[in-house]
Amino acid sequence: MQRAIRVGLIGFGTIGTGVVKLLKKNREQIRDRVGAPVELVRIADIDTVRDRGVKLARGVLVPDARQILDDPEIDIVIELMGGTGLARKFMLEAIGSDKDVVTANKALLAHHGPEIFAAAEERGAEVGFEASVGGGIPIIRTLRESLGGDRHDAIYGIVNGTTNYILSAMSSGGEEFADVLKAAQADGLAEADPTFDIEGVDAAHKLTLLIQLAFGCRFAFDDVSVEGIKHVSQDDIAFADEFGFAVKHLAVAVRHKDRVEARIHPAMVPKGHPLADINGALNAVVLESDALSTNMYVGLGAGMMPTATAVVGDLMEIARNRIQGCRGRVAPLGYPIARQDKVRPLPASAGEGTYYLRMRVVDRPGVVAKVSGILGRSKISIESMIQRGRSGRGPVTMVMRTHRANDRALRRAIASIDRLDVVRGKSVVIRTEESLSA
């Protein structure tokens, strides 16, 4: 029997606990499929007291990651501690010590991926990061290997389970954002501090990685346009339904020759498109490609066991490569860093689209003319308009849908409209992704 592959785990939180459970439960199956035992010999976490519901042998759980990084007998390090400071240091140190690494840390790779991937290439080491995007959806491996021979033109994804759950619950239950978020936190479906999720940062981390994998280019996290979902209301959900759309928090990347447009934002998706039916904590990624045309990949995008499954899948692949003596067989991104295409980011404001506009206006004659006049001067034409709630007292809701318009011109026009004395509060703008076909 081939000698055991020895593994160290840094970070024993929710995902780390799932990994340990999976390795223990499927120990024999993993051994048989890899061709050697895969032994978790040490776990490092600052909390060595909390009960995770997993029995460990004495001495396995330690408080210091150095006992993993400095152990020459450990072959693979799994990093599940999160953050971008110590995690970066530990990953680079492990690679420099001739260890392979597995991580679910999308923030780390979105900000420091080029440095980590280059170090791995130089050392012939492996970096497994399937769990960083899409949880249990094998989208990283699909882009890196299975579809490596195709050319991809666009990505449309629902890649954050929390925001998808919230918008799905708002659509089905009729409650407002704040109430649904509070319930999701109580049920453990949203973090105590959900900022990264609801403001779109988590999705932007994931899109940064997907762009590099799909388009073969270097792309920076700071070049992704990011918008959250806090401003989406029941009014928007209801009007979307009336117009034949579902509101989703989309991650979108489109390649325009040597430029890439990348954006995270709420969007109205046509009900005939499969993305409109992705609800709850599910994630989905749609690829528009040259040879394969349009394909969608769906699965549980977060949670202990879906993410742990992706981590263990990477662990098994890397263990096999070590046994066969072919470490670094495939570069982390599916191609050498030196072969990355040079592209420039195309700001979302430079693009074009169709839009849904909702505003609260004073109920009196001439208001529509003022609003439409500003839009007209910005060369934005109105496809349809609805005004609801005429009462003679207080503001009423006015909704418009535009024809195709320049994003920057539209945002400037809305800023001017919001300064009108007949407008109350800030107008809501949601892009309609009408180009998505059923």
HELIX and SHEET records of a PDB file:
HELIX    1   1 THR A   14  LYS A   25  1                                  12    
HELIX    2   2 ARG A   27  VAL A   34  1                                   8    
HELIX    3   3 ARG A   66  LEU A   69  1                                   4    
HELIX    4   4 LEU A   86  GLY A   96  1                                  11    
HELIX    5   5 LYS A  106  ARG A  123  1                                  18    
HELIX    6   6 GLU A  130  SER A  132  5                                   3    
HELIX    7   7 ILE A  139  ARG A  141  1                                   3    
HELIX    8   8 THR A  142  SER A  146  3                                   5    
HELIX    9   9 GLY A  161  GLY A  173  1                                  13    
HELIX   10  10 PHE A  177  ALA A  186  1                                  10    
HELIX   11  11 THR A  195  ILE A  198  1                                   4    
HELIX   12  12 VAL A  201  PHE A  215  1                                  15    
HELIX   13  13 PHE A  221  ASP A  223  5                                   3    
HELIX   14  14 GLN A  234  PHE A  243  1                                  10    
HELIX   15  15 PRO A  274  ASP A  277  5                                   4    
HELIX   16  16 MET A  304  GLN A  324  1                                  21    
HELIX   17  17 ILE A  337  ARG A  339  5                                   3    
HELIX   18  18 ALA A  348  ALA A  350  5                                   3    
HELIX   19  19 VAL A  367  ARG A  377  1                                  11    
HELIX   20  20 ASP A  407  ASP A  418  1                                  12    
SHEET    1   A 6 LEU A  61  VAL A  62  0                                        
SHEET    2   A 6 VAL A  38  ALA A  44  1                                        
SHEET    3   A 6 ILE A   5  ILE A  10  1                                        
SHEET    4   A 6 ILE A  76  GLU A  79  1                                        
SHEET    5   A 6 ASP A 100  THR A 103  1                                        
SHEET    6   A 6 VAL A 127  GLY A 128  1                                        
SHEET    1   B 6 SER A 225  VAL A 226  0                                        
SHEET    2   B 6 ARG A 259  PRO A 270  1                                        
SHEET    3   B 6 PHE A 245  HIS A 256 -1                                        
SHEET    4   B 6 HIS A 152  ILE A 158 -1                                        
SHEET    5   B 6 LEU A 282  SER A 289 -1                                        
SHEET    6   B 6 SER A 293  LEU A 300 -1                                        
SHEET    1   C 3 SER A 225  VAL A 226  0                                        
SHEET    2   C 3 ARG A 259  PRO A 270  1                                        
SHEET    3   C 3 ARG A 344  PRO A 345  1                                        
SHEET    1   D 6 SER A 225  VAL A 226  0                                        
SHEET    2   D 6 ARG A 259  PRO A 270  1                                        
SHEET    3   D 6 VAL A 423  THR A 432  1                                        
SHEET    4   D 6 GLU A 352  VAL A 362 -1                                        
SHEET    5   D 6 PRO A 395  THR A 402 -1                                        
SHEET    6   D 6 ILE A 382  ARG A 388 -1                                        
SHEET    1   E 5 SER A 225  VAL A 226  0                                        
SHEET    2   E 5 ARG A 259  PRO A 270  1                                        
SHEET    3   E 5 VAL A 423  THR A 432  1                                        
SHEET    4   E 5 GLU A 352  VAL A 362 -1                                        
SHEET    5   E 5 ALA A 405  ASN A 406 -1                                        
END                                                                             
